[in-house]
Amino acid sequence: MAFWTLYKRELSSYFQSAVAYVVLFGSALVQGFAFWLLVNYLTINNVRSVGVIQLFFTGLFFWILALAQVPLITMRVFSEEFKLGTIEMLLTAPVREWDVVLSKFLGALTFFLVLWLPICLDLTALQLFSSQPPPLIWSEIGLTAMTVALLGSFYVSIGVFTSVLTKNQIIAAVLSFALIFAAFGVEFLRMTEKSDQTHLSLISYVSPIEHLQNAVQGLFDSRPIVFYVTITAFMLMLTQRILQGRRLKG
């Protein structure tokens, strides 16, 4: 009961913030523009071998949005509570640290997923108003949605973790972006001359770009599921430990 109360409180707080609506509008605008550019490119060049969904979720626009969204929506999760002093009231209430951590994590993750709903509207518009609508391959769409959700949970867990470290929202956002970019930057290790087969296999296991490339092609791989669930749980555990330490000090 405490968890659901905290979760609803956390989720509603996003829709009471002007910053959240700016992020939502900006994300929808960029997604719509990118989708329009890709549809134009495919139409003008008469490309049939690849779909707009495949290009969108493996292209630059997606990664720019994903890397920018998470720090903006998670920087206030704990930092604002510390700044306003409401964390003391929360920690003295009869709730567990896990209730607090999970409610804030799932609230941020839910809003992150809401930010990607406009792409569904773009895809629906393409089907309704195109003279020759492209076929919908639900296995590819389902795997892509699952991978985006798993990737989002990993990034959001990093954002929640950095937010619990400081009461300064800007510092939390910068730390979050740095860690998320470092995780994303593993892909660049492919370019090093010393990358042998073992290193390449490890990079493939943790590479978000490769995970999405497989998903948009309808290729199911259980390894990303294990990786994202494990690392997300680890980051949330660290967050809970830090919050528990603050509670004991208080």
N, C-alpha and C positions, 0 to 999 in steps of 0.2 A: 504493500500500500504506500509506504514512504517513497519507494522508487518511482511509482507512477505519478505521485504528486509532484515530486521534484522534476521528473521528466517533462510533464506538462508545463510546469513553471519555466523550465529552461527553454523549451521550444517556443512558448508564447513570447518570451523575452526577445527573441530574434525579430518577430513581427511587430514589436513595439519600438524597434530601433530604426532610425533613419538610415544608418550605415547599411543595414541589412537590405533595405529597398534599393539603395544605390548599387550595391553588389549584385542584387538580383536583376536590376534593369541593365546594368553594364554587361553582365553575363549573357542575358538574352539578346542584347544588341550584337555582341561579338559572335555568338553562336549563329544568329540569323544571317549576319554578313558573311561569315565563313561558309555557311551552308549554301548561300546564294552564289558565291564565287565558285565553289566546287561543282554545283549543278551546271553553271554556265560553262565551266571548263569541260565537263563531260559531254555536254550537248554540242558545243562548238567543234570539239575534236572527235565527236561520234565514238566515244570510248565505251566499249561494252564489256571489257574484261574485268573491270573493277567498279564497285558501287560507291555511292556518295558516303555511306556509313563507314565503309572501309577507309576511305580517304580522310574523313573527318577525324575519326578516333585514332588515327596513326599520324596525323599531321601536326603542324606547329601550333595552330590555334588552340587545339585541345590542351596541349601541355602548358601553354602560357596561362590559360584559364585555370587549370588544375593547380598549378604551382602558386598562382596568385590568390585564388579563392580561400584556400584553407587557412593561411595566416590571418587573413582579414576576419574570418568568421570564428576563429578560435582564440584570438589574442585576448579577448575579454572574458573568457570562460571562468578562469579563476582570478585573473589579475584585477578585474573590476570588483570582485568580492573582497579582495585584499585592500584595494584602494578605498572602498566605501566603508570597510569595517564590518560588513555583513557576514563575513566568513566566520567570525566568532560566534554569532548567533546560530549559524548553520551547524557548526561543529559541536555546540553545546546542546543541540536538539537531539532527541532520541532516534537518531538515524546512524546507519553504518557508513564508514568511509566509502565502501563499495557502492552504496546507494547513490552517494554524491557523485563519485567518479563516473559511474555508468550512466547516470541521468544526464550529466553534462556531455559525455562522449556521444551518446545516442541522440541527444538534442542537436548537437553540432553536425553529426552525420546525417540526420534527417534533413536539416536545412541544406547541407551540401548536395544531397540528392535532389532536393527541390530545385536547386539552381540549374540542374540539367534537364528539367522537364520541358523547357522551350524547344529542345532538339526534337522531342516527340511531336510537338506542334508543327515544326518545320517538315518533318517526315510525313505527317498526315496531310499537310497542304500539298506536298509534292505528289502524293497519291491521288488526291482529289482533283487537282487542277492541271496535272500533266496529261498531254494527249496520249503519251505512251508511258504510263507509270511503270517504274522498275519493279521487278518481282520482290516480294518480301520473304526473306529466308529467316524464319523465326528462330532457328537454331543459332544463327549468327547474331541476331539481335539479342537473344536471351543470354548467350555467352558474353557478349560485349557488355550488357547491362550488369551482369554478375561481376565481371572483372572490374568495371568502373566502381562498383559498390565496394569490392574488396580493397581496391587501390585507395578509394576514398577513406575507408575505415583505417587503413594504415597511416595515411597522411593526417587524418583528424586526430588519431591517437598521439602522433608527434606534437601536433598543435596544442592538445590538452596538456601534455606533459610539460611543454615549455611555458605554458600559462601558469602552471602551479609553482614555477620557479621564481617568479617575480611579480610585483604589483604594478610594474610599468608595462602597459599594453604594447607600446612600441618595441620595447626590448623583447617581449614575448613573440611579437610578430617577426622580428628580425631573426631571432633564434629558430623559430619554426621554419621560416623560409630557408635558412642556411642548412638545417638538418634534412629538410625535404629535398632540397636541391642536391645535397650530397648523396642521398639515396637514389635520386634520379640520375645523377652523374656517373653512377657505376657503369652505365652504358658506354661512356667515353673510354673506358679501359680497353675496349676492343681495338682502339687505334694504336695502342702501344705495341712496340715491336717484340716485347717480351711475353706477350700473351700466348701461352701454349694451350694445348687442348684441354688440360685440366682447368686452367683459368677461364677459358671460354665457356666451359660447361658450368662453372660457378656463376659467371656473369649471366648466362642464359637463365639460370635458376632464379636470380634476383632481379632481372631486368624488366622493369615495368613496360618498356616499349615493346619488347618481344612478347610479353604476356598479352598485350592488347592486339598485337599483330596476329597472334594465333587465334584470339577470340573472334576478331572480325572475319576471320576466314572459316569460322565454325569448327576449329580444332580444339577439342577438350583436352585439358591437361590438369591433373589433380595437384601437381607440384605448386603452382601459384596459390591455390587454395590453402594448402598446408603452410606455405611461407607467410602469407598475409595474416592468416588467423593466428599463427604463432607469434609473429613479431608484434601484432596489434595487442595481443594479450600481454606480452612482455612490457610494452610501453604503458599499458594501463596499470599493470602491477607496480611499476616504478612510480607512477602518479599516486597510486593508493598509499604506497609506503611513505612518500614525502608528505602527503596530506595527513597520514596517521602520525608522523613525527611532529607536525605542526599542532595537531590536536593534543598530543601528550605534553608538549611544551606549554600549551595554553592552560 
